[in-house]
């Protein structure tokens, strides 16, 4: 039986441009947060992951092994998370993702768009 090594520590604070829109990326302890300005930009981010030459299951397993979580926020409302200790929501599991999708976060995002 292999013993677990030390968990990975990530510190990040950067801005990413996607389709001319700014996405902020930063770390909070063992979590990497990506904040998108709209659901459309968040969807573009997710479709970018789908084009990587690595199966998404391997990415999620790697996050778990490294004890890291990635949280996707839209207008600072958490809408999805994946990685270490994340229990997939039924909505995400139906779509084939090992992520927790927050219906509350999606509703908050929609409300903030109206303001």
Secondary structure by P-SEA (a helix, b strand, c coil): cccccbbbbbbbccccccccbbbbbbbcccbbbbbbccaaaaaaaaaaaaaccccaaaaaaaaaaacbbbbbbccccccccccccccccaaaaaacccbbbbaaaaaaaaaaaac
